[in-house]
Amino acid sequence: MKVNHRSGIALFFTICTILVISIIVYGMIYFMRGEVYHSEGYVDNTIALLLAEAGVEETLFTIKSQMNNPDNPFYKLITKESEGSVDVDLSRLSKGSDGVAPLVEGGSVKARLTWQLDAKAMEELVAKGVPREIAREGTITINSQGLFHRSKKQVEVKKTLKAMLVKGPMNANAVGMVAPEHGLFLNEASPESFKIETFDFWDPWGFFVIGGKTYMKEGAKVDLPKWLILTRMRSQMDHPWLDMGIGWTGWNGGADLSQTSLEYTDDAVKRQYYKWQGFFRWPWWSKVAEPYHSETKKVEEYNNKKINLYPADVYKRLANRVVDPEAKPDHGKYFTNVNFTEAFGRNKVTYNKVVPLYGWGDWRKVPNKYSRYFGNPTKAHDTSRAVEINGLTYIKGDVFLEGWVKGKGLLVVEGNIYVGGDVLTMPDDSGLESCVGIIALRDKTWDTSNENPQTGKIIYKPHHDSDWSRFGITHPFRNLSPRLEGSFHAEGGMELDTDSSMKKLCNMDIVGNLSVDYFNRRKMPNDVRITYYNWQEVLQRSTYDYTVDKKVDYTSLYELAIQKEIVSWREVDATL
C-alpha cells in the first residue's frame, strides 16, 4: 500500500495570500478613512473660517446701524471712552430671524470689539480747527470666532474709525415767531385782567385760549363763571353743581384756560370761585383761590433767546427791507395820514403818520358772476392788492395794517402797529401757504416809561368805510370782530382804541399766538379768542435766511466712517 505524505504548504500560501490581501485592503480603508476625515476637517475649518469672516462684516454692520443710539454700548464706548471692549451679539447669524434662515445650520459665531482712541490723530484734527468734543478717531479691533461642528477658527481685523457729530438745525439762533410753543405768553398782567365785575351783567369780558401753552410769569387770579364750572372745568371741580361762579349772569367773563396748559414762574395761575363747604359748615360757600387746573405747573423763567425774541438792532441788521426816517430822512415819504369815513360823512377815523399796509382791493374790479350780479361785492373780494411780506421788513415808526397778506415773513416795527380790521393770509404767488409774524418793539430812545409804555403796542382801531362795497352804505357791524391770522408780539401790550357806543361789541379772534410784556385785559376788545397755530413751521419753509448768528450747532448723532482698507488681518488661536 502506497502512502502519500502531504506537507500542507498550499494552505500556508493561501492563508498568507489572504493575510496580505487583508492588510492591503485594511491599509486602503484606513487611508481612505483618513482622507475622508481630513476632507471633513478641511470643510469644517473652511466653514468655521467663513463664519468668522462673516462675523467681522456683521460686526461692522452692527456698529453702523446701531451707532447713533445713546443707550447702545458701541455709542458709549466710541464716544465716551479712550479704550475698552464690548461683546457683539451675532446670534442672528446662527439662529436666523423672522423670514431669514441661519447662515449655516449647526454653526455659531461670536465676536468682540476693542476700541483704542488715536490721541495723535485727535490732536491733528484739533490743530485743523475741529473742536475736541466734535470728532473721534481711533482703531477698532474685531475678533470674530466661527464654530462649525468641532472646528474653531478665529480672525482678528483692525480698521480705522472716524466719527463726526452731525450739524443740526439752528432754530435757536434764528428770528421768527415769538414764543412758538405758546398760544399766550405774557410776563406781567394787570391784577384786574381776569376779574368779573359785580354789576357787569351785560356781556362781561371773556378771554379764551385754545391749544398750545400759556405762560404767565407772575401768575394771575382768574374768576370762574358758573357755565365754565359746569362744562369744561367740571372734571377739575369737587362740587361742580354746588359750587358758585363769579358774576351775575354766570355765562361769561374771567378767562377760559381749560384748553391750554398753564406755566408760571413766580406766582401760580389760580382760579377764584365760591366753593361749597358742606351742610355742617358756615358759611356754606367760601371764596377760594386754587391752581387753575391739573396742568398748571411752575417752570424756569424764559430768556428772550429761548422764545425767539431779539433786540431791535438784530432785526434791523437781518432785514432785507428797512424804513428808517431817522437814519435816512428821505424815508419820510413812506409815512402819511390814512383817513376813513363812514357813509354820509359820519365817524371819521384817522391814522396819523403811518406806513400804510392796506391789503384790501377794489370792489369795482370784482368780476361779475350770475350769482353775484345783484349782490354786493366788497373790497375783500379783490385780492390783487394783498400786502406782500417776504423775508424781514423793519420799520422805525408807526404802521397801519389791514386786509390780505401773502408771503412768508416778519414785520418788525419799532413803534406802534395800528390794526384797522381783519388781517388774513392767502396763498402766495406759487400757491403755497403764507404766514406773517408781527413784532412791535418800543422805541427806547424816548419811550422810557416802565408802567405806561407809549410805543411797542398793537392797537386795534376799528373804522367804517363808505367805499367798502357797491352799495356804499357801511354795514354797522363791520370790523367789530376782526380775525387776525399770524403771530403777534407787542412789547407795549395790545389795546382797543375807539369811542364808539358799540365798544362792548368789539371782539377779536387771533389764529396763531399772542405775546406781550404787559397785559391789561381791560384795554383790549371785549371778547378775545386765541386759537393756537404754529406759524413757525410755515416760516421755516421760507427761502429767506433768518439766522441771527452763524454759530454751528451739533446734534447728538454721529456721521460714521470706517476705513475700507484693512490695517491688518490675521488668523489667531481661538480664545473667545
RADARA-V708441 format. One record per residue. SS is DSSP state (H for helix, E for strand, C for the rest). Layout:
ss: [SS | SS]
This chain:
ss: [C | C | C | C | C | C | C | C | H | H | H | H | H | H | H | H | H | H | H | H | H | H | H | H | H | H | H | H | H | H | H | H | H | H | H | H | H | H | H | H | H | H | H | H | H | H | H | H | H | H | H | H | H | H | H | H | H | H | H | H | H | H | H | H | H | H | C | C | C | C | C | C | H | H | H | H | H | H | H | H | C | C | E | E | E | E | E | E | C | C | H | H | H | H | H | C | E | C | C | E | C | C | C | C | C | C | E | E | E | E | E | E | E | E | E | E | E | C | H | H | H | H | H | H | H | H | H | C | C | C | C | C | C | C | E | E | E | E | E | E | E | E | E | E | E | E | E | E | C | C | E | E | E | E | E | E | E | E | E | E | E | E | E | E | E | E | E | C | C | C | H | H | H | E | C | C | C | C | C | C | C | E | E | E | E | E | E | E | E | C | C | C | C | C | C | C | C | C | C | C | C | C | C | C | C | E | E | E | E | E | E | E | E | E | E | E | C | C | C | E | E | E | E | C | C | H | H | H | H | H | C | C | C | H | H | H | C | C | C | C | C | C | C | E | C | C | C | C | C | C | C | C | C | C | C | E | E | E | E | E | E | E | E | E | C | C | C | C | E | E | E | E | E | E | E | E | C | C | C | C | C | C | C | C | E | E | E | E | E | E | E | C | C | C | C | E | E | E | C | C | C | C | C | C | H | H | H | C | C | C | C | H | H | H | H | H | H | H | C | C | E | E | E | E | C | C | C | C | H | H | H | H | H | H | C | E | E | E | E | E | C | C | H | H | H | C | C | C | E | E | E | E | E | E | E | E | E | E | E | C | C | C | H | H | H | C | C | C | C | C | C | C | C | C | C | C | C | E | H | H | H | C | C | C | C | C | E | E | C | C | E | E | E | E | E | E | C | E | E | E | E | E | E | E | E | E | C | E | E | E | E | E | E | E | C | C | E | E | E | E | E | E | E | E | E | C | C | C | C | C | C | C | C | C | E | E | E | E | E | E | E | C | C | C | C | C | C | C | C | C | C | C | C | C | C | C | E | E | E | E | C | C | C | C | C | C | C | C | E | C | C | C | C | C | C | C | C | C | C | C | E | E | E | E | E | E | E | E | E | E | C | C | E | E | E | E | C | C | C | C | C | C | H | H | H | C | E | E | E | E | E | E | E | E | E | E | E | E | E | C | H | H | H | C | C | C | E | E | E | E | E | E | C | C | H | H | H | H | H | C | C | C | C | C | C | C | E | C | C | C | C | C | C | E | E | E | E | E | E | E | E | E | C | C | C | C | C | E | E | E | E | E | C | C | C | C]
